[in-house]
Amino acid sequence: FNPHAQVPFEPSFRWPEEVSRNYYDVTAGQPIQIHPDRALVSRQVFELSPFWMHHLLESNGFVGCLRRSNYC
């Protein structure tokens, strides 16, 4: 559940199968995105900048690959 929500859901709320949920690990500071098959999922759009490019590559495990070679 969203720790920053103004109106949080009760943990006992039963979600329908077709609803996809995102969680946030406050200890690791990372989102947890596990979606069921056939779920319609919206994604955030990031401004194309060196900061976000590095963040997206690093968080998806590609930065190490880029440091070892010129391509993945």
MIZA-340700 format. One record per residue: x, y, z of N, C-alpha, C in turn; residue number from 0; residue in one letter. Coordinates in nm, 3 decimals, padded with zeros to 5 digits. Layout:
R|X|Y|Z|X|Y|Z|X|Y|Z|NUM|A
...
END
This chain:
R|00.082|-00.119|00.000|00.000|00.000|00.000|00.087|00.125|00.000|0|F
R|00.031|00.232|-00.046|00.106|00.357|-00.060|00.122|00.424|00.077|1|N
R|00.245|00.436|00.125|00.266|00.499|00.256|00.237|00.649|00.255|2|P
R|00.225|00.708|00.136|00.202|00.851|00.124|00.057|00.885|00.088|3|H
R|-00.031|00.785|00.080|-00.170|00.807|00.039|-00.245|00.891|00.141|4|A
R|-00.324|00.985|00.091|-00.409|01.065|00.180|-00.528|00.983|00.228|5|Q
R|-00.576|00.892|00.143|-00.687|00.804|00.179|-00.642|00.661|00.152|6|V
R|-00.577|00.597|00.249|-00.525|00.461|00.226|-00.635|00.356|00.227|7|P
R|-00.611|00.247|00.154|-00.702|00.133|00.157|-00.674|00.050|00.282|8|F
R|-00.776|-00.015|00.331|-00.759|-00.107|00.442|-00.683|-00.230|00.392|9|E
R|-00.587|-00.282|00.468|-00.512|-00.400|00.424|-00.602|-00.521|00.398|10|P
R|-00.719|-00.527|00.460|-00.809|-00.642|00.441|-00.898|-00.628|00.317|11|S
R|-00.889|-00.514|00.246|-00.972|-00.494|00.126|-00.941|-00.602|00.023|12|F
R|-01.046|-00.666|-00.029|-01.028|-00.773|-00.128|-01.031|-00.713|-00.268|13|R
R|-00.916|-00.718|-00.335|-00.904|-00.661|-00.469|-00.953|-00.760|-00.575|14|W
R|-01.025|-00.712|-00.677|-01.063|-00.799|-00.788|-00.938|-00.847|-00.863|15|P
R|-00.944|-00.964|-00.924|-00.829|-01.022|-00.996|-00.776|-00.931|-01.105|16|E
R|-00.865|-00.858|-01.174|-00.823|-00.778|-01.289|-00.759|-00.645|-01.250|17|E
R|-00.755|-00.614|-01.123|-00.695|-00.489|-01.078|-00.548|-00.513|-01.046|18|V
R|-00.463|-00.432|-01.107|-00.319|-00.443|-01.085|-00.279|-00.342|-00.977|19|S
R|-00.193|-00.384|-00.887|-00.152|-00.296|-00.777|00.000|-00.278|-00.778|20|R
R|00.041|-00.162|-00.737|00.183|-00.133|-00.718|00.206|-00.111|-00.569|21|N
R|00.318|-00.159|-00.522|00.355|-00.141|-00.382|00.486|-00.064|-00.377|22|Y
R|00.519|-00.014|-00.261|00.643|00.060|-00.243|00.714|00.008|-00.120|23|Y
R|00.836|-00.039|-00.140|00.918|-00.088|-00.029|00.987|00.031|00.035|24|D
R|00.937|00.075|00.150|00.992|00.194|00.215|01.133|00.171|00.267|25|V
R|01.169|00.048|00.299|01.304|00.018|00.346|01.405|00.029|00.233|26|T
R|01.373|-00.031|00.118|01.464|-00.028|00.003|01.448|00.099|-00.079|27|A
R|01.336|00.170|-00.060|01.312|00.291|-00.139|01.283|00.261|-00.284|28|G
R|01.217|00.147|-00.311|01.189|00.106|-00.448|01.045|00.060|-00.463|29|Q
R|00.988|00.083|-00.582|00.854|00.030|-00.607|00.858|-00.120|-00.631|30|P
R|00.749|-00.188|-00.599|00.732|-00.330|-00.627|00.614|-00.339|-00.723|31|I
R|00.640|-00.383|-00.846|00.536|-00.384|-00.948|00.518|-00.526|-01.001|32|Q
R|00.423|-00.597|-00.944|00.392|-00.732|-00.987|00.251|-00.728|-01.043|33|I
R|00.238|-00.753|-01.173|00.108|-00.740|-01.239|00.062|-00.875|-01.292|34|H
R|-00.066|-00.909|-01.274|-00.118|-01.035|-01.327|-00.124|-01.032|-01.480|35|P
R|-00.127|-01.149|-01.542|-00.142|-01.158|-01.687|-00.268|-01.085|-01.731|36|D
R|-00.259|-01.019|-01.844|-00.370|-00.946|-01.908|-00.414|-00.821|-01.830|37|R
R|-00.335|-00.776|-01.737|-00.369|-00.653|-01.664|-00.334|-00.532|-01.750|38|A
R|-00.418|-00.433|-01.748|-00.391|-00.307|-01.816|-00.313|-00.220|-01.718|39|L
R|-00.192|-00.184|-01.756|-00.102|-00.113|-01.665|-00.061|00.019|-01.727|40|V
R|-00.072|00.127|-01.652|-00.020|00.255|-01.699|00.120|00.272|-01.642|41|S
R|00.201|00.341|-01.713|00.340|00.363|-01.670|00.366|00.512|-01.659|42|R
R|00.460|00.546|-01.573|00.503|00.685|-01.564|00.587|00.719|-01.686|43|Q
R|00.582|00.844|-01.723|00.664|00.893|-01.832|00.773|00.979|-01.769|44|V
R|00.898|00.949|-01.802|01.010|01.022|-01.745|01.062|01.123|-01.846|45|F
R|01.100|01.239|-01.798|01.165|01.339|-01.882|01.299|01.282|-01.928|46|E
R|01.328|01.292|-02.055|01.454|01.241|-02.107|01.567|01.333|-02.062|47|L
R|01.642|01.288|-01.964|01.754|01.365|-01.911|01.860|01.266|-01.865|48|S
R|01.985|01.308|-01.853|02.089|01.215|-01.807|02.057|01.153|-01.671|49|P
R|01.998|01.229|-01.580|01.964|01.175|-01.448|01.867|01.059|-01.460|50|F
R|01.755|01.080|-01.531|01.653|00.975|-01.542|01.702|00.858|-01.626|51|W
R|01.780|00.886|-01.730|01.834|00.777|-01.812|01.922|00.687|-01.725|52|M
R|02.010|00.747|-01.645|02.096|00.668|-01.556|02.011|00.592|-01.454|53|H
R|01.913|00.660|-01.395|01.827|00.595|-01.295|01.755|00.474|-01.354|54|H
R|01.696|00.490|-01.472|01.622|00.379|-01.534|01.716|00.265|-01.572|55|L
R|01.832|00.297|-01.628|01.927|00.192|-01.664|01.980|00.120|-01.541|56|L
R|02.013|00.195|-01.437|02.066|00.135|-01.315|01.960|00.049|-01.244|57|E
R|01.838|00.099|-01.233|01.734|00.025|-01.162|01.690|-00.100|-01.236|58|S
R|01.720|-00.108|-01.365|01.685|-00.228|-01.442|01.806|-00.315|-01.472|59|N
R|01.919|-00.286|-01.408|02.037|-00.372|-01.417|02.124|-00.353|-01.539|60|G
R|02.112|-00.242|-01.612|02.190|-00.223|-01.733|02.315|-00.139|-01.714|61|F
R|02.328|-00.065|-01.606|02.443|00.024|-01.589|02.572|-00.055|-01.584|62|V
R|02.576|-00.166|-01.512|02.696|-00.249|-01.507|02.737|-00.296|-01.645|63|G
R|02.640|-00.330|-01.728|02.666|-00.375|-01.864|02.727|-00.261|-01.945|64|C
R|02.675|-00.140|-01.928|02.727|-00.026|-02.003|02.868|00.010|-01.959|65|L
R|02.900|-00.013|-01.834|03.035|00.017|-01.787|03.138|-00.083|-01.839|66|R
R|03.094|-00.207|-01.864|03.187|-00.311|-01.912|03.214|-00.301|-02.061|67|R
R|03.120|-00.247|-02.137|03.136|-00.241|-02.282|03.061|-00.121|-02.337|68|S
R|03.072|-00.101|-02.466|03.002|00.010|-02.530|02.858|-00.023|-02.564|69|N
R|02.819|-00.146|-02.550|02.683|-00.187|-02.582|02.643|-00.306|-02.497|70|Y
R|02.513|-00.337|-02.496|02.463|-00.453|-02.422|02.412|-00.557|-02.519|71|C
END
